[in-house]
């Protein structure tokens, strides 16, 4: 058995139906809607009929947000006023021998309209179920878009896939049989599921008519897209609820070798879409771009930011005081969705009261980091095939955080520059660190560290600042930061509060205080075998 099998077996003994930290990609998560946390701009993004840029760090939830928007619109929700088309596969443009190359909207249009035809067929099947008043011309035009951009959708093989989308509980053999019978012209099928019957009826009517090219289509890609949008909105409005707009959801452009670390390559790829104002402002149409914040500066150079909405998806742990409430809620909801009650229930008493806080604080600027650290914690506990319902120990956490920190330190992903960043100064020119003890604010030179440190981070910097220039032992730090009277922390180094936990706290504070370009600590110095010393402090 591999480590994943050991983790699954151990979690099963606790009553979990899966590993809450086992999947890091939103597209592969089975119960995303049960633990997704809506960001402040979510409603504007869902209801705003204007093209928009949505930036987020890698692992920060941009794909999850895109998937949740899809889950609330057509074809997922029958009577919603928005039809969504997801465009997430750029392999055709990144994996060819001549990639990257100069692209135009004409290159993208076949892929976009193929997905558009698919989503329109799925949404139209709901109207067949409602017995909407379609005309023969409606089906003839729908046949045109399908035949022109997705001809394989008219084949029997696609029909069985189509049926599987509507009835995932049915067996593949059963669906293939139904598709074959429908293709042969059988009029009476053993279909107990009304939705499957509607899909078969839609497909039959579609293949029985001759394609009719809609009027007004010229050679312009934008005009072709406009013609498709008008037809889709008009067709879906024949049902009980009108359709008012079509969203194109663009995501995943940075997930290829040539784009993931090269903002200029990403910009070159997206220019035909993100830089085409005429396309972005088509009637009853909006494009929502889900983009890596690490490449924001380059992408904004080619985007008409004056004519598009722009949002930044960030987590409070990274940008606001009040910090990690949303991330904790995400963690708790996720564990609950997988059948557990809390992370603490899996842990020995010495971790139980603070493990959730530490997990969230360590990876709090990114859900993916929290998941990776949680997975590392489970892996360390399960490396020796533990007994059922065995508790996670302190040594498991120490090994997990050591591995996680090592991975983070060696990660090659570029960091997003921040306003407070300064270049490493020469000796004697280091911005002095200052703590306003009354206001509990921390400054590097004239710039305030935002968000200001709170909780254990603030208690640490306050203690070090009061004793700046002096070496402070780990025992002294433990007493000052986790002394008696604190919630969790009626612990000492001798009964569970390890060197590793103090090291984790120091590491976390350093990431807040140190300039990202600094090659060595400018403020909190490690004195081997003795502790830590705050230097360059006024």
Secondary structure as the mmCIF struct_conf table of DSSP 4:
data_model
#
loop_
_struct_conf.conf_type_id
_struct_conf.id
_struct_conf.beg_label_comp_id
_struct_conf.beg_label_asym_id
_struct_conf.beg_label_seq_id
_struct_conf.end_label_comp_id
_struct_conf.end_label_asym_id
_struct_conf.end_label_seq_id
HELX_RH_AL_P HELX_RH_AL_P1 UNK A 3 UNK A 13
TURN_TY1_P TURN_TY1_P1 UNK A 14 UNK A 15
BEND BEND1 UNK A 17 UNK A 18
TURN_TY1_P TURN_TY1_P2 UNK A 20 UNK A 21
BEND BEND2 UNK A 22 UNK A 22
HELX_RH_3T_P HELX_RH_3T_P1 UNK A 26 UNK A 28
TURN_TY1_P TURN_TY1_P3 UNK A 30 UNK A 31
HELX_RH_AL_P HELX_RH_AL_P2 UNK A 32 UNK A 35
TURN_TY1_P TURN_TY1_P4 UNK A 40 UNK A 41
HELX_RH_AL_P HELX_RH_AL_P3 UNK A 42 UNK A 47
BEND BEND3 UNK A 50 UNK A 50
STRN STRN1 UNK A 52 UNK A 56
TURN_TY1_P TURN_TY1_P5 UNK A 58 UNK A 59
BEND BEND4 UNK A 60 UNK A 61
HELX_RH_AL_P HELX_RH_AL_P4 UNK A 62 UNK A 72
BEND BEND5 UNK A 73 UNK A 73
STRN STRN2 UNK A 74 UNK A 74
TURN_TY1_P TURN_TY1_P6 UNK A 75 UNK A 76
BEND BEND6 UNK A 77 UNK A 77
TURN_TY1_P TURN_TY1_P7 UNK A 78 UNK A 79
BEND BEND7 UNK A 81 UNK A 81
STRN STRN3 UNK A 82 UNK A 87
HELX_RH_AL_P HELX_RH_AL_P5 UNK A 91 UNK A 94
BEND BEND8 UNK A 95 UNK A 96
TURN_TY1_P TURN_TY1_P8 UNK A 97 UNK A 98
BEND BEND9 UNK A 100 UNK A 100
HELX_RH_AL_P HELX_RH_AL_P6 UNK A 105 UNK A 129
TURN_TY1_P TURN_TY1_P9 UNK A 130 UNK A 131
HELX_RH_AL_P HELX_RH_AL_P7 UNK A 136 UNK A 149
HELX_RH_3T_P HELX_RH_3T_P2 UNK A 151 UNK A 154
BEND BEND10 UNK A 155 UNK A 155
HELX_RH_AL_P HELX_RH_AL_P8 UNK A 156 UNK A 166
TURN_TY1_P TURN_TY1_P10 UNK A 168 UNK A 169
BEND BEND11 UNK A 170 UNK A 170
HELX_RH_AL_P HELX_RH_AL_P9 UNK A 172 UNK A 183
TURN_TY1_P TURN_TY1_P11 UNK A 184 UNK A 185
BEND BEND12 UNK A 187 UNK A 187
HELX_RH_AL_P HELX_RH_AL_P10 UNK A 194 UNK A 208
BEND BEND13 UNK A 209 UNK A 209
HELX_LH_PP_P HELX_LH_PP_P1 UNK A 213 UNK A 214
TURN_TY1_P TURN_TY1_P12 UNK A 215 UNK A 216
BEND BEND14 UNK A 219 UNK A 219
HELX_RH_AL_P HELX_RH_AL_P11 UNK A 221 UNK A 236
TURN_TY1_P TURN_TY1_P13 UNK A 237 UNK A 238
BEND BEND15 UNK A 239 UNK A 241
STRN STRN4 UNK A 245 UNK A 250
TURN_TY1_P TURN_TY1_P14 UNK A 253 UNK A 254
BEND BEND16 UNK A 256 UNK A 256
TURN_TY1_P TURN_TY1_P15 UNK A 257 UNK A 261
HELX_RH_AL_P HELX_RH_AL_P12 UNK A 263 UNK A 274
TURN_TY1_P TURN_TY1_P16 UNK A 275 UNK A 275
HELX_RH_AL_P HELX_RH_AL_P13 UNK A 277 UNK A 280
TURN_TY1_P TURN_TY1_P17 UNK A 281 UNK A 281
TURN_TY1_P TURN_TY1_P18 UNK A 283 UNK A 284
STRN STRN5 UNK A 285 UNK A 292
HELX_RH_3T_P HELX_RH_3T_P3 UNK A 293 UNK A 295
HELX_RH_AL_P HELX_RH_AL_P14 UNK A 296 UNK A 302
BEND BEND17 UNK A 303 UNK A 303
TURN_TY1_P TURN_TY1_P19 UNK A 305 UNK A 306
BEND BEND18 UNK A 307 UNK A 308
STRN STRN6 UNK A 309 UNK A 313
HELX_RH_AL_P HELX_RH_AL_P15 UNK A 316 UNK A 319
BEND BEND19 UNK A 320 UNK A 320
TURN_TY1_P TURN_TY1_P20 UNK A 321 UNK A 324
HELX_RH_AL_P HELX_RH_AL_P16 UNK A 325 UNK A 337
TURN_TY1_P TURN_TY1_P21 UNK A 338 UNK A 339
BEND BEND20 UNK A 341 UNK A 341
BEND BEND21 UNK A 343 UNK A 343
HELX_RH_3T_P HELX_RH_3T_P4 UNK A 344 UNK A 346
STRN STRN7 UNK A 347 UNK A 347
HELX_RH_AL_P HELX_RH_AL_P17 UNK A 349 UNK A 352
TURN_TY1_P TURN_TY1_P22 UNK A 353 UNK A 354
HELX_RH_AL_P HELX_RH_AL_P18 UNK A 355 UNK A 363
TURN_TY1_P TURN_TY1_P23 UNK A 364 UNK A 365
HELX_RH_AL_P HELX_RH_AL_P19 UNK A 367 UNK A 382
TURN_TY1_P TURN_TY1_P24 UNK A 383 UNK A 384
HELX_LH_PP_P HELX_LH_PP_P2 UNK A 386 UNK A 387
TURN_TY1_P TURN_TY1_P25 UNK A 388 UNK A 389
HELX_LH_PP_P HELX_LH_PP_P3 UNK A 390 UNK A 391
STRN STRN8 UNK A 392 UNK A 392
HELX_RH_AL_P HELX_RH_AL_P20 UNK A 394 UNK A 410
HELX_LH_PP_P HELX_LH_PP_P4 UNK A 413 UNK A 417
TURN_TY1_P TURN_TY1_P26 UNK A 419 UNK A 420
HELX_LH_PP_P HELX_LH_PP_P5 UNK A 423 UNK A 426
TURN_TY1_P TURN_TY1_P27 UNK A 427 UNK A 428
HELX_LH_PP_P HELX_LH_PP_P6 UNK A 430 UNK A 432
STRN STRN9 UNK A 433 UNK A 436
TURN_TY1_P TURN_TY1_P28 UNK A 437 UNK A 440
STRN STRN10 UNK A 441 UNK A 444
TURN_TY1_P TURN_TY1_P29 UNK A 445 UNK A 446
STRN STRN11 UNK A 447 UNK A 448
BEND BEND22 UNK A 450 UNK A 451
HELX_LH_PP_P HELX_LH_PP_P7 UNK A 452 UNK A 453
HELX_RH_AL_P HELX_RH_AL_P21 UNK A 455 UNK A 466
TURN_TY1_P TURN_TY1_P30 UNK A 467 UNK A 469
BEND BEND23 UNK A 470 UNK A 470
STRN STRN12 UNK A 471 UNK A 472
HELX_RH_AL_P HELX_RH_AL_P22 UNK A 474 UNK A 481
BEND BEND24 UNK A 482 UNK A 482
TURN_TY1_P TURN_TY1_P31 UNK A 484 UNK A 485
BEND BEND25 UNK A 486 UNK A 488
TURN_TY1_P TURN_TY1_P32 UNK A 493 UNK A 496
HELX_RH_AL_P HELX_RH_AL_P23 UNK A 499 UNK A 513
BEND BEND26 UNK A 514 UNK A 514
TURN_TY1_P TURN_TY1_P33 UNK A 516 UNK A 517
BEND BEND27 UNK A 519 UNK A 520
BEND BEND28 UNK A 522 UNK A 523
STRN STRN13 UNK A 524 UNK A 527
TURN_TY1_P TURN_TY1_P34 UNK A 528 UNK A 530
STRN STRN14 UNK A 531 UNK A 534
BEND BEND29 UNK A 536 UNK A 536
STRN STRN15 UNK A 537 UNK A 537
#
